[in-house]
Amino acid sequence: MKTQETTTPPRPSIHAASATLAAPSPQVIATLPAGTKPLGVATSPLGPPLAYAASNASGTVSILDTGTLTISTPAAPLTAPAGVALTPDNVYLYVANSGGNTVSVVQRNLFAVTNTIGVGKSPFGIQVSPDGLFAYVANQNSDTLSVISTVTRAVVATIPVGAKPTWVVAAPNDLEVYVTNQGGNSISVISTVTNTAVATITGLSAPYGAAITSNSRYLYVANSTANTISVIDTVSRTIIATIPVGTAPWGVTVTPDNSHVYVANNGSDTVSYIDTATNTVSSTVPVGHQPTGVGVATSGLTAYVSNNGANTVTVLALINMISPLAGPEAGGNIVTVTGTNLTGATAVKFGQVPGTIMANTPSQILVVPPPGVGVAQVTVTTPGGTSNPAPGGELESLVPGTGPTAGRNIISIEGRRFSTATQVRFGSVPAVPTVVSDQLITVTVPPAAAPGLVPVTVTTAGGVTSQPTTYAYIDPPFLSAVSPSTGPVAGGNVINLYGLNLSTTSLVTFNDAPVQYSVQSDTVLTVVVPPNPAAGTVDITVTTDSGTNTLTSAYVYV
């Protein structure tokens, strides 16, 4: 007689079993059917986690529920919609109807069109200002930007821009608006105070999409015919970096923490994931055919790509992460947990107290945390068991990575998921960090018993500890002798400085005047003697990573 075999569900994971220092890469977690020829994508700034895709050929806007990964395409009197934007209060959608030369104002909850506003020819990109008072729409075949008052629902200004304006970016500081001129290889800079073009940034190649960092400082622009992203400093209005990406980049978006940029490569059916710290592509993800628009959720963990040639939306996620990492003691906010094998979650616990699960997919859970104080480990329980704790910080670099054995110097620690950092350990010695951002903490280095390398780790919420990197304790420099110790006032002769701990020398001075030098070893420096106005003695000072040392009256000019 045969016995019936049972299959144990896989154990859930919300933290990679063997964490590495490499940043996580987005993974495809779903591909959902949308309307025909989807173009622009927008995400909800508040409330339910929803994304919206303007389906150009079907005259609809597809609504993606990012918690359940389901999509609906409600009918509406829209005419070839191209771009879609939400008001900051999440109440209204503004939709650019490229085939109707209009903008539709849609009440989001009911999906009812409340107003239709005439603008220029072939409106495409659209964005609502951060204060919610205006909507800006690029009119491709009029070479203009229409400014719409969201109060009166009427056009209050029409601003001439470059040829074939395509995309619009409103700076978070509400001072400027940037319009990509696809036919003019430029960007028009619009003052929101005067509603006039105040500058033109050139040197681009058929720019299509663009996005800006939350501090309004850097603009990332897709050069659709050069297969690159231009990074523009909005203060100097100059291109400061050029990043090769896929073929025909179109849509661009920046993550809420400014750490990465997503680029939809329309010609190569991929998304480039750019690390803004290095301005390089850290990964490339295959998506659907002809990806066009891209948006990112407020959690920063999920992105949505409209595939214009496949009539689909691809959902990307950063797996084994949690966002946000901190919240009010009263609880009640929404936390996104990503991982693997999360189907059928029965509990998400913050410490020992369960939260309220709002939505659950195999790779993502939306949960409302309970009230609490301090830090708590987050675990997920499914029929397959209980996960390991929520991910801790990822330590990438120490700046500087060396310092004096006496400690008490301040260093920066760069990485990810540091917002709940509670402790930094130098070997076995703890130190209390100062959290600057989710990617940066500072800490005062504790003293060490002796020079040498020690492992450094960062502990975050719930006692989760990062993988280590190393810090080098070195003794301060010591100068003992100079040879030869005399020379002409004209200088130009070469002498040796002898001492200890000189290998990290960064500066040598004669009476505070910098001189040329080279490091021969940890005990010897070679120096070119500078000229001196008159005969007499001078002090020589050496500066290294761990301090300074001065040898008084060390050299005699004769």
C-alpha positions as CSV (number, residue, x, y, z in Angstrom):
1,M,0.0,0.0,0.0
2,K,1.3,3.4,-1.0
3,T,1.5,6.2,1.6
4,Q,0.4,9.7,0.6
5,E,3.4,12.1,0.4
6,T,3.0,15.6,1.9
7,T,4.9,18.6,0.7
8,T,6.1,21.2,3.3
9,P,5.7,24.7,2.0
10,P,9.0,26.6,1.7
11,R,10.1,28.7,4.6
12,P,9.5,32.4,4.0
13,S,12.5,34.8,3.8
14,I,12.6,38.5,4.3
15,H,16.4,38.7,4.8
16,A,19.0,37.1,2.5
17,A,20.6,34.2,4.4
18,S,24.1,35.3,3.4
19,A,24.1,39.0,3.1
20,T,26.7,40.6,1.0
21,L,27.9,44.2,0.7
22,A,26.4,44.4,-2.8
23,A,23.3,46.5,-3.1
24,P,20.1,44.6,-3.9
25,S,18.9,44.6,-7.5
26,P,15.3,44.9,-8.6
27,Q,13.6,41.6,-9.7
28,V,10.5,41.1,-11.8
29,I,7.7,39.9,-9.5
30,A,4.8,40.3,-11.8
31,T,3.8,41.2,-15.4
32,L,0.1,42.3,-15.6
33,P,-2.1,43.0,-18.7
34,A,-2.9,46.7,-19.1
35,G,-4.7,48.8,-21.7
36,T,-3.4,49.1,-25.2
37,K,-0.1,51.0,-25.7
38,P,0.5,52.2,-22.1
39,L,2.8,55.2,-21.9
40,G,3.2,57.4,-18.8
41,V,3.2,56.0,-15.2
42,A,2.4,57.7,-12.0
43,T,2.2,56.4,-8.4
44,S,0.1,57.5,-5.4
45,P,1.9,59.9,-3.1
46,L,-0.5,59.0,-0.2
47,G,-3.1,56.5,0.8
48,P,-3.6,53.1,-0.9
49,P,-0.5,51.9,-2.8
50,L,-1.7,52.4,-6.4
51,A,0.0,53.0,-9.7
52,Y,-1.6,54.5,-12.8
53,A,-0.6,53.8,-16.5
54,A,-2.0,56.0,-19.3
55,S,-3.1,53.5,-22.0
56,N,-2.8,55.6,-25.1
57,A,-4.6,53.5,-27.7
58,S,-7.5,52.3,-25.6
59,G,-8.3,55.7,-24.2
60,T,-8.1,54.6,-20.5
61,V,-5.9,54.7,-17.5
62,S,-5.0,51.4,-16.0
63,I,-5.1,51.2,-12.2
64,L,-2.6,48.8,-10.5
65,D,-3.2,47.8,-6.9
66,T,0.4,47.4,-5.8
67,G,-0.6,45.5,-2.6
68,T,-2.5,42.7,-4.3
69,L,-0.7,43.0,-7.7
70,T,-4.0,43.2,-9.6
71,I,-4.9,45.6,-12.3
72,S,-8.1,47.2,-13.6
73,T,-8.7,49.4,-16.7
74,P,-11.7,51.6,-16.1
75,A,-13.3,53.3,-19.1
76,A,-13.3,57.1,-19.3
77,P,-13.8,59.7,-21.9
78,L,-10.1,60.1,-22.5
79,T,-8.5,60.7,-25.9
80,A,-5.2,59.0,-26.5
81,P,-3.9,59.7,-23.0
82,A,-0.1,59.9,-22.9
83,G,0.8,61.3,-19.5
84,V,-0.8,61.1,-16.0
85,A,0.0,62.9,-12.7
86,L,-1.6,62.9,-9.3
87,T,-2.2,65.9,-7.0
88,P,-0.1,65.7,-3.7
89,D,-3.3,65.1,-1.7
90,N,-4.0,62.1,-3.9
91,V,-7.5,63.3,-4.8
92,Y,-7.2,64.1,-8.5
93,L,-5.5,62.7,-11.6
94,Y,-4.5,65.0,-14.4
95,V,-4.3,63.2,-17.7
96,A,-2.8,64.6,-20.9
97,N,-4.9,63.6,-23.9
98,S,-2.5,63.6,-26.8
99,G,-5.2,63.0,-29.3
100,G,-7.6,65.6,-28.0
101,N,-5.4,68.6,-27.2
102,T,-6.9,68.5,-23.7
103,V,-6.2,67.7,-20.1
104,S,-8.8,65.7,-18.2
105,V,-9.2,66.2,-14.5
106,V,-10.3,62.9,-13.0
107,Q,-11.6,62.3,-9.4
108,R,-9.4,59.4,-8.4
109,N,-11.7,57.5,-6.1
110,L,-14.6,57.5,-8.5
111,F,-12.6,57.7,-11.7
112,A,-15.0,60.4,-12.9
113,V,-13.9,63.2,-15.2
114,T,-14.8,66.5,-13.6
115,N,-13.2,68.9,-16.0
116,T,-11.7,68.9,-19.6
117,I,-9.2,71.7,-20.2
118,G,-8.1,72.8,-23.7
119,V,-4.3,73.1,-24.0
120,G,-1.8,73.1,-26.9
121,K,-1.4,70.5,-29.7
122,S,-0.5,66.9,-28.7
123,P,0.0,67.3,-25.0
124,F,2.2,64.5,-23.6
125,G,4.2,64.8,-20.4
126,I,2.4,66.3,-17.4
127,Q,3.2,66.9,-13.8
128,V,1.5,68.6,-10.8
129,S,3.6,71.1,-8.8
130,P,4.7,70.0,-5.3
131,D,2.3,72.5,-3.7
132,G,-0.6,71.1,-5.7
133,L,-1.5,74.5,-7.2
134,F,-0.5,74.1,-10.8
135,A,-0.3,71.4,-13.4
136,Y,2.3,71.7,-16.2
137,V,1.8,70.0,-19.6
138,A,4.2,69.8,-22.5
139,N,2.5,70.3,-25.9
140,Q,4.6,68.4,-28.4
141,N,3.2,70.0,-31.6
142,S,2.8,73.5,-30.3
143,D,6.3,73.8,-28.8
144,T,4.7,75.2,-25.6
145,L,4.2,74.5,-22.0
146,S,0.7,75.0,-20.6
147,V,0.3,76.1,-17.0
148,I,-3.0,75.0,-15.5
149,S,-4.4,76.4,-12.2
150,T,-5.7,73.4,-10.2
151,V,-8.0,75.8,-8.3
152,T,-9.8,77.4,-11.3
153,R,-9.1,74.4,-13.7
154,A,-8.1,76.8,-16.4
155,V,-4.8,77.6,-18.3
156,V,-3.2,80.6,-16.7
157,A,0.0,80.7,-18.9
158,T,1.3,79.4,-22.2
159,I,5.1,79.4,-22.3
160,P,7.2,79.0,-25.5
161,V,9.8,76.3,-25.1
162,G,12.0,74.2,-27.5
163,A,11.1,72.0,-30.4
164,K,8.8,69.0,-29.6
165,P,8.6,69.3,-25.8
166,T,8.0,65.8,-24.4
167,W,8.4,65.5,-20.6
168,V,8.0,67.8,-17.7
169,V,9.7,67.8,-14.3
170,A,8.7,70.1,-11.4
171,A,11.5,70.7,-8.9
172,P,10.5,69.7,-5.3
173,N,11.5,73.1,-4.1
174,D,8.8,74.6,-6.4
175,L,11.1,77.1,-7.9
176,E,11.6,75.7,-11.4
177,V,10.1,73.4,-14.0
178,Y,12.2,71.5,-16.6
179,V,10.9,70.6,-20.0
180,T,12.7,68.1,-22.3
181,N,12.7,69.3,-25.9
182,Q,13.0,66.1,-27.9
183,G,13.3,67.9,-31.2
184,G,15.6,70.6,-29.9
185,N,18.2,68.5,-28.1
186,S,17.7,70.7,-25.1
187,I,15.9,71.4,-21.8
188,S,14.0,74.6,-21.1
189,V,14.2,75.9,-17.6
190,I,11.0,77.6,-16.5
191,S,10.7,80.0,-13.5
192,T,7.6,79.2,-11.6
193,V,7.6,82.8,-10.2
194,T,7.5,84.5,-13.6
195,N,6.2,81.6,-15.8
196,T,8.9,82.3,-18.3
197,A,11.8,80.4,-19.7
198,V,14.9,81.6,-17.9
199,A,17.5,79.3,-19.4
200,T,18.2,76.6,-22.0
201,I,20.4,73.6,-21.3
202,T,22.0,72.2,-24.4
203,G,24.2,69.2,-25.3
204,L,21.5,66.6,-25.1
205,S,20.3,64.1,-27.7
206,A,16.6,63.9,-28.3
207,P,15.8,64.0,-24.6
208,Y,12.7,62.1,-23.7
209,G,12.1,61.4,-20.0
210,A,13.6,63.1,-17.0
211,A,13.5,63.0,-13.2
212,I,14.9,65.0,-10.3
213,T,16.3,64.3,-6.9
214,S,14.3,65.2,-3.8
215,N,16.7,68.0,-3.0
216,S,16.1,69.6,-6.4
217,R,19.9,69.4,-7.1
218,Y,20.3,66.8,-9.8
219,L,18.3,66.1,-13.0
220,Y,18.6,62.8,-14.8
221,V,17.7,63.0,-18.5
222,A,17.2,60.2,-21.0
223,N,19.0,60.9,-24.3
224,S,16.8,58.6,-26.5
225,T,19.1,58.7,-29.6
226,A,22.5,58.5,-27.7
227,N,21.6,55.6,-25.4
228,T,22.7,57.6,-22.4
229,I,21.5,59.4,-19.3
230,S,22.8,62.9,-18.7
231,V,23.2,64.1,-15.1
232,I,22.6,67.8,-14.8
233,D,23.5,70.0,-11.9
234,T,20.5,72.3,-11.6
235,V,22.6,75.0,-9.9
236,S,25.2,75.4,-12.5
237,R,22.9,74.1,-15.2
238,T,25.6,72.0,-16.7
239,I,26.0,68.3,-17.5
240,I,28.3,66.7,-14.9
241,A,28.1,63.1,-15.9
242,T,27.0,60.9,-18.8
243,I,25.9,57.3,-18.1
244,P,25.6,54.6,-20.8
245,V,22.3,52.7,-20.5
246,G,20.2,50.5,-22.9
247,T,18.9,51.4,-26.3
248,A,16.5,54.3,-26.7
249,P,16.0,55.2,-23.1
250,W,12.6,56.9,-22.5
251,G,11.1,56.9,-19.0
252,V,13.2,57.9,-15.9
253,T,12.4,58.0,-12.2
254,V,14.4,58.6,-9.0
255,T,13.9,56.5,-5.9
256,P,12.5,58.5,-2.9
257,D,15.9,58.2,-1.0
258,N,17.8,59.4,-4.1
259,S,20.0,56.3,-4.1
260,H,19.0,54.9,-7.5
261,V,17.5,55.8,-10.8
262,Y,15.3,53.6,-12.9
263,V,15.5,54.0,-16.7
264,A,13.1,52.3,-19.2
265,N,15.1,51.4,-22.3
266,N,12.5,51.3,-25.1
267,G,14.7,49.8,-27.7
268,S,16.3,47.0,-25.7
269,D,13.3,45.9,-23.6
270,T,15.2,46.4,-20.3
271,V,15.4,48.7,-17.3
272,S,18.7,50.1,-16.2
273,Y,19.1,50.5,-12.4
274,I,21.6,53.3,-11.8
275,D,23.5,53.8,-8.5
276,T,23.6,57.6,-8.0
277,A,26.6,57.4,-5.6
278,T,28.8,56.3,-8.6
279,N,26.5,57.3,-11.5
280,T,26.9,53.8,-13.0
281,V,24.5,51.1,-13.9
282,S,24.5,48.5,-11.1
283,S,22.1,46.1,-12.9
284,T,20.0,45.7,-16.0
285,V,16.6,43.9,-15.8
286,P,14.7,42.5,-18.8
287,V,11.1,43.6,-18.9
288,G,8.3,43.7,-21.5
289,H,8.5,44.8,-25.1
290,Q,9.2,48.6,-25.6
291,P,9.2,49.8,-22.0
292,T,8.2,53.5,-22.0
293,G,7.1,54.9,-18.6
294,V,8.4,54.0,-15.2
295,G,7.3,55.0,-11.7
296,V,8.4,54.0,-8.2
297,A,6.3,53.5,-5.0
298,T,6.7,55.8,-2.0
299,S,8.3,52.9,-0.2
300,G,11.1,52.8,-2.7
301,L,10.9,49.0,-2.9
302,T,8.6,48.6,-5.9
303,A,8.8,50.1,-9.4
304,Y,6.3,49.9,-12.3
305,V,7.2,49.8,-16.0
306,S,4.7,50.3,-18.8
307,N,5.5,48.1,-21.8
308,N,4.1,50.0,-24.7
309,G,4.7,47.2,-27.3
310,A,3.3,44.4,-25.0
311,N,0.3,46.1,-23.5
312,T,1.5,45.2,-20.0
313,V,2.9,46.6,-16.8
314,T,6.0,45.0,-15.3
315,V,6.3,45.1,-11.5
316,L,9.9,45.2,-10.1
317,A,10.8,44.8,-6.5
318,L,13.8,44.9,-4.2
319,I,13.6,41.6,-2.4
320,N,14.4,41.0,1.2
321,M,13.8,44.5,2.4
322,I,11.4,46.5,4.6
323,S,10.3,50.1,4.2
324,P,10.0,52.4,6.1
325,L,12.4,51.3,8.8
326,A,10.9,53.5,11.4
327,G,7.5,54.8,12.3
328,P,5.4,56.4,15.0
329,E,5.1,54.8,18.5
330,A,1.4,54.7,18.0
331,G,1.8,52.5,14.9
332,G,-0.9,52.7,12.2
333,N,1.4,53.5,9.3
334,I,1.8,51.1,6.3
335,V,5.0,49.1,6.1
336,T,6.1,47.2,3.0
337,V,7.9,43.9,3.5
338,T,9.4,42.2,0.5
339,G,10.9,38.7,0.4
340,T,10.3,35.2,-1.0
341,N,7.8,32.5,-0.2
342,L,5.5,35.0,1.5
343,T,2.2,33.4,0.2
344,G,-0.4,32.8,2.8
345,A,1.2,34.8,5.6
346,T,-0.6,34.3,8.9
347,A,1.4,36.8,10.9
348,V,3.8,39.6,10.6
349,K,5.3,40.3,14.1
350,F,7.1,43.4,15.3
351,G,9.0,41.8,18.2
352,Q,6.3,39.5,19.7
353,V,3.3,41.6,18.7
354,P,1.6,41.0,15.4
355,G,0.7,43.7,13.0
356,T,-2.4,43.8,10.7
357,I,-1.8,42.4,7.3
358,M,-3.5,44.5,4.6
359,A,-2.3,42.7,1.4
360,N,-0.2,39.6,0.7
361,T,1.5,38.3,-2.4
362,P,4.3,35.7,-2.8
363,S,6.9,38.5,-2.7
364,Q,5.3,41.4,-0.8
365,I,3.3,42.1,2.3
366,L,1.6,45.4,3.3
367,V,1.2,45.5,7.1
368,V,0.1,48.0,9.7
369,P,2.5,47.8,12.7
370,P,1.1,47.8,16.2
371,P,2.0,50.4,18.8
372,G,5.5,50.0,20.3
373,V,8.6,51.7,21.6
374,G,12.2,51.2,20.5
375,V,13.5,48.8,18.0
376,A,11.8,45.5,17.1
377,Q,12.7,42.5,14.8
378,V,10.2,41.9,12.1
379,T,9.3,38.3,11.2
380,V,6.8,36.7,8.8
381,T,5.0,33.5,9.5
382,T,3.5,31.3,6.8
383,P,2.4,27.7,6.5
384,G,6.1,27.0,5.8
385,G,7.4,28.5,9.0
386,T,8.8,31.7,10.3
387,S,11.3,33.9,8.5
388,N,14.6,35.2,9.6
389,P,14.5,38.8,10.9
390,A,14.0,41.8,8.7
391,P,17.2,43.0,7.0
392,G,19.7,45.1,8.7
393,G,22.1,47.7,7.4
394,E,24.6,47.1,4.6
395,L,27.9,48.7,5.3
396,E,29.8,49.8,2.2
397,S,32.7,52.1,3.2
398,L,34.4,54.0,6.0
399,V,35.6,57.6,5.4
400,P,38.4,57.7,6.4
401,G,39.2,54.1,6.9
402,T,42.2,54.8,9.1
403,G,42.9,56.8,12.3
404,P,45.0,57.2,15.4
405,T,45.2,54.5,18.0
406,A,44.0,57.1,20.6
407,G,40.7,57.3,18.7
408,R,38.2,60.2,19.3
409,N,38.3,61.1,15.6
410,I,34.9,61.2,13.8
411,I,34.4,59.1,10.6
412,S,31.5,58.6,8.2
413,I,30.0,55.2,7.5
414,E,28.3,54.8,4.1
415,G,25.9,52.1,3.2
416,R,22.1,51.3,3.2
417,R,19.3,50.9,5.7
418,F,21.0,52.8,8.4
419,S,17.9,54.8,9.6
420,T,17.5,52.7,12.7
421,A,21.2,52.2,13.5
422,T,21.8,51.8,17.3
423,Q,25.4,50.8,17.6
424,V,28.7,50.6,15.7
425,R,31.3,48.1,16.9
426,F,35.1,48.5,16.4
427,G,36.1,44.9,17.1
428,S,34.4,44.3,20.5
429,V,34.3,48.0,21.4
430,P,30.9,49.6,21.0
431,A,30.2,53.2,19.8
432,V,27.0,55.2,19.5
433,P,26.3,56.5,15.9
434,T,24.6,59.6,14.7
435,V,22.1,58.9,11.9
436,V,22.5,61.4,9.1
437,S,20.3,59.6,6.6
438,D,19.4,56.0,5.6
439,Q,22.7,55.9,3.7
440,L,25.0,57.7,6.1
441,I,25.9,57.6,9.8
442,T,28.8,59.3,11.6
443,V,30.5,57.9,14.7
444,T,33.3,58.9,17.1
445,V,36.0,56.2,16.9
446,P,36.8,54.6,20.3
447,P,40.5,54.1,21.4
448,A,42.4,50.9,20.6
449,A,44.9,49.1,22.7
450,A,47.4,48.8,19.8
451,P,47.7,49.6,16.1
452,G,46.1,47.2,13.6
453,L,43.0,46.2,11.7
454,V,39.7,45.7,13.4
455,P,36.3,44.6,12.0
456,V,33.6,47.3,12.0
457,T,29.8,46.4,12.1
458,V,26.6,48.4,12.3
459,T,23.7,47.2,14.4
460,T,20.2,48.2,13.3
461,A,16.6,47.6,14.5
462,G,16.0,44.5,16.4
463,G,19.7,43.8,16.9
464,V,20.4,42.9,13.3
465,T,24.2,43.3,12.6
466,S,25.7,44.0,9.2
467,Q,28.6,42.2,7.6
468,P,31.9,43.7,8.7
469,T,34.4,45.9,7.0
470,T,37.8,46.8,8.4
471,Y,39.2,49.9,10.0
472,A,43.0,50.5,10.5
473,Y,44.2,51.9,13.8
474,I,47.6,53.6,13.2
475,D,49.9,55.5,15.6
476,P,50.5,59.2,15.0
477,P,53.6,60.2,13.1
478,F,56.9,60.9,14.9
479,L,59.8,62.8,13.4
480,S,63.2,62.0,14.9
481,A,65.9,63.3,12.5
482,V,66.7,65.2,9.3
483,S,69.7,64.5,7.0
484,P,71.3,66.6,5.9
485,S,70.0,69.2,8.3
486,T,71.5,72.3,6.6
487,G,71.4,73.8,3.1
488,P,71.4,77.0,1.0
489,V,68.7,79.6,1.3
490,A,68.0,79.0,-2.4
491,G,66.7,75.5,-1.6
492,G,66.2,72.9,-4.3
493,N,68.3,70.3,-2.5
494,V,66.9,66.9,-1.4
495,I,66.9,65.7,2.2
496,N,65.5,62.8,4.1
497,L,63.1,62.9,7.1
498,Y,63.4,60.0,9.5
499,G,60.8,58.9,12.0
500,L,57.9,56.5,12.6
501,N,54.4,55.9,11.2
502,L,55.0,58.0,8.1
503,S,53.4,55.8,5.4
504,T,50.1,57.8,5.2
505,T,51.7,61.2,5.0
506,S,49.5,63.7,3.3
507,L,51.3,67.0,4.0
508,V,54.9,68.2,4.8
509,T,55.5,71.8,5.7
510,F,58.5,74.0,6.4
511,N,57.3,76.8,8.7
512,D,53.7,76.1,7.6
513,A,54.6,76.3,3.9
514,P,53.8,73.0,2.0
515,V,56.7,71.3,0.2
516,Q,57.2,68.5,-2.3
517,Y,57.8,65.1,-0.8
518,S,57.6,61.3,-1.5
519,V,57.0,58.4,0.9
520,Q,59.9,56.0,0.9
521,S,58.7,53.8,3.7
522,D,56.9,54.0,7.1
523,T,60.1,55.5,8.5
524,V,61.6,57.6,5.7
525,L,60.3,60.6,3.7
526,T,62.3,62.4,0.9
527,V,61.7,66.1,0.7
528,V,62.7,68.8,-1.8
529,V,63.8,71.8,0.3
530,P,62.0,75.0,-0.6
531,P,63.8,78.4,-0.8
532,N,63.8,80.7,2.3
533,P,64.0,84.5,2.5
534,A,66.9,84.4,4.9
535,A,69.3,82.2,6.8
536,G,68.0,80.6,10.0
537,T,66.1,77.6,11.3
538,V,62.7,76.4,10.4
539,D,60.2,73.9,11.9
540,I,59.2,70.8,9.9
541,T,55.7,69.4,10.3
542,V,54.3,66.1,9.0
543,T,50.6,65.3,8.7
544,T,49.3,61.7,8.3
545,D,45.9,60.0,8.6
546,S,46.4,59.7,12.3
547,G,47.7,63.1,13.3
548,T,50.6,65.6,13.0
549,N,54.1,66.0,14.5
550,T,56.5,68.9,14.4
551,L,60.2,68.8,14.7
552,T,61.2,72.3,15.9
553,S,64.3,74.1,14.5
554,A,64.8,71.0,12.4
555,Y,66.5,72.5,9.4
556,V,69.1,75.3,9.1
557,Y,69.3,77.6,6.1
558,V,72.9,78.9,5.6
